[in-house]
């Protein structure tokens, strides 16, 4: 097989084919995938069913894996993998479990994974095990393009600002608050950090909006009402359809997406609740978020 890279939707998203995900890759293929990842921000690998061990082994070729705070959903055979599922141990629809990374209203769900961590993830790899007959898509927003499109006065208003990001004690977003009920006490109490509102991607050096509606709760050193208004204005920009690409899942798909700045994502909670939506997921360790200051 020979590795091939095909862009999906303009600059956001690319299909990767011509590799076997169950075996170790050649170094030149790893380098080519890394380069495509930096450029396209979301990579899609289709039609290769994986178990948890195979997903973790594939992901480790791109860096050290980063354990997730959701210990309740840790995979029994692979500690660096968590299960993302819409059902509980009895097979009944579980709204709290289904709300992890997915919302009924897309506008409220955009986020970057582990934004509540001091050192967020570099990459998330999500692999489909069971998908509903309709709905349950994962959507992506190009946060670099969002920032580029902001009016000049809005860019000046957010220049140099920082914000509080929290998972375990989030009263601003109902979906986050519901998903956080599955955390243990340590997870609830150790998932609040401060990051820049606007970051710069470590490879492309493009600035991107980093504040997001699922995890960001307030702007530091700003009155609450003013903070809420400014965040809502930014999140309305983030939700514009012209910045978006949407993936319709098939069993055996794997997505790999950027978390260091450049892309936001959210799953749709719009599928039949008597049908299973089940994924396995792992994250590659990242680096501190770098602030962008406008020239």
N, C-alpha and C positions, 0 to 999 in steps of 0.2 A: 504494500500500500504506500501511497505517497500523500503527504499532508497537503490539504487544500484549504484556503481561507476565502470565503465569499461573503461580502457585506450583505446585511439583511435590509436595513432601513437607513439609508444615508450614512451618517457617521456613527450611528448608535446600533451596535449589534452586528455579529458576524457568525456565520456557520463554519464550524471546523469539521472536516471530514478526512478520511484517509489514514486514520490512526486506530489502533486497538487500545481501548482504555483499560483493559485488564492486564496489560503487560507494561514493563518499564519502557519509557520513551527514550529515543535517541536525544542527545544533548541539543542537536540542531533543531529538533522538533520542539523541545521545551522552550528554546530561545525564540522560535517563531511564534509559538502560542503566547509567550509573555509579550512579545512585541504587538501582536494582534490585540491582546488584552488591554495594553496601554492605549492603543489607538481607538478601539471600538467599545471598550468598557463593559460589554456583555458578550459572552461567547456561548454558542449553543452546539451541543454534541447530541446527535439524534440516533435513536435506534440501537442503543447499547445498554441492555439491562445490567445493573450492577448490584452487588450486595454491599453491606456497610463496610466490610473490610476492603473491598475493591475500590469503593469511593474514597475512603481515607487514603489508601495507597496512591491512587491517582493524584489526589490533592497535595500530598506531601512532596510531590515533585516540584511544587511551586512555592514551598516554604513550610515552616513549622506550623502545625495545627494549633488552634486556639480553642480551649474548652469553652463551652457555652454555659451561661449562668443558669439555664433551665435544666437543672439536674433531674427533675421529675421525668423528663422526656429523653434522658440519655439512653442510647441504644444498648441493649443488654450484652451484645457481643463486641462492641467497639466504643470505648469511652469518649473518643473524639468526634463521635457522630450523634446527632439528636434526631428524633423522629418528629415530623410535622404531620399531625393527623387530625382529622375532623371528628373522630369518634373516641369513646373511652374504652376501658378494658372490657366492657360488656357489649361493645359494638353499637352503643347509642350515641347519637349526635352530641358532641361536646362543644358548646359555644365558646367556652374559655380557650380550649385547645385550638379550635378552628380560627379564633381571633388572633393567634400569634402570627403577625406579619400580614394579616388580611383584614379588610374592612368592607362593610356594605357600601359606604360612601368613600370613593377613591380619594377625594379631596382631603380627607382626614387621615389617610393611611400612608402617605409618602414618607419614606424613611431610608436611612443608610444603616446597615447592620452594625451592631455593637457601638452605636454612637453614644451610648451611655457608659462606655468604658473609657478609661484614661488613654488606652492605646487601642483604638478600634481595629477591626479586621481589615486585612488587605483585600481578601476575596471570600465570597461565599460560593459554595458549590451545592446546588440543590438538584436532587435526582428523583424522578417520578416513579412511584411503585404502583399506585392506583389513582385513576383520575375519573371525575364524574363525566356523564354523557354530555353535559353542557356546562358552561361557566367555569369558574375557578382559575381563570387566566392570571398570569403574573404580568404586571405592567411596569414599564420603565420610563423615567423622565430624565432627559439630558440636562443636568444641573449646570453644566458649563454653558450651554446655549441659553438656559434661563437667565443666568447672571449676565451674559452678553446682551440680552434683550431688555434688561431693566432700564428704565429711564435714568438719565444722569443724576437727577436730584435724589432718586431713590438709592442709587449706588452711593452717593455722598452721605446719605443718612445712615447707612449701615457700615460705612468704612471704619474699620478698626474695632467694631463692637464684638463682644463675646456674649454667649448665651448659656443658660443652664439646660442640660440634657438629663432627663431622668426616666427610668423605667419603673422602678419599684415604688415610687411615691409620686405618681403622675396624676394630678387632679385636673389637668387641662384637657386631656383626651380620654374619652370614655372607653374607647377600644383598648388603649394601652392599659388603663386601669383594670379592665376585665382580664386581659391576658396576664397581667402581673399577679393575679390571684393564685396562679399556679407556681409562683416562686416560693422558695423557702425564706426564712427570716434573713439569712445572710445575703441572699440575692436581692431582697427588697431593700436592705439597708446599705448596699454597696454598689448601687447602680445610678449614682448621681455625679456628674462631672460638669466642667465648664470647657467649652470649645469655641473657636472663632466662628462668627456668623458666616464668613466667606473664607474659603480655603483655597489652596493651590495644589493641583495634582502633582505628585512627586516626580512623575516621568514627563508628562506633556507640558507641565508648567502653566497649564490653563487655569484661570480662576473659576470657581464654582460656588454656588449657594450651598452651604452645609447645614444651615438650620432647617428643620423639617417638622411637619405637624404631628407626627406620631410620638416623638421623643422630646422635642424642644418645648420648654414650658415658660421661659421668661428670658428677657434680655437683661443682662447684668447692669446694675446701676441706672435703671430706667423705671419710672413710675409704672405701676401695673397696667393701668388703662392704656397708656401710651405704648407700652410693650405689646399688649394684646393687639392693638390696632395695626402696629407695624408688622408683627408676625403674620397676622391674617392677610395683609396686603401682599406680603412675600409668598405666602402659601397659595394665594389665588393665582399668582404668576406661575408657580410650580405646577399647578394643576391644568394649565392650558394644553389642549390636545395637540397643538403643533409641535410640542417638545416630546411627544410620547411615542413609544413602541410597545405593542402588546403581544405576549407569547401565549399561544394556545397549546396546551400540553398534550403530549402523547406518552403512553407508557414507554419507559426506556430513555426518555429525554434527560439530559443534564444541562443545567445552565450554570455558568460561572460569571459572577458579576463583581464589579468594583465597589469598594466601600471607603476608599481613602479620599474621595472627592471626585465629582464628575457625573455621578448617576444616583438617582433615587429609584426605589421600587416599591410595589405594593401588590399583594394578592387580592383578587376579587372574592368576596364572600357572597356569591350570587348563584350558587349551584344548588341542585336538589338536596335537601338535608337527609334524605334517606339513602344517598349515594356517598361512597367513600372518596375522600381526597387524602392521599397518603404519600408522603415524601420522606426521604432521608437527606440529612444536611450536615455539612461540615464547613468550618471556616479556617482560612489561612491567616496566620498572625500578621499584623500590619505594623504601623509606625505612628508616632504622634501626629496629629493633624496640624498641618502648617498653615498659619494665617496668611491671607493675602491682603496687602495694603495697596490701594490704588496709587499710581504714580501722580 
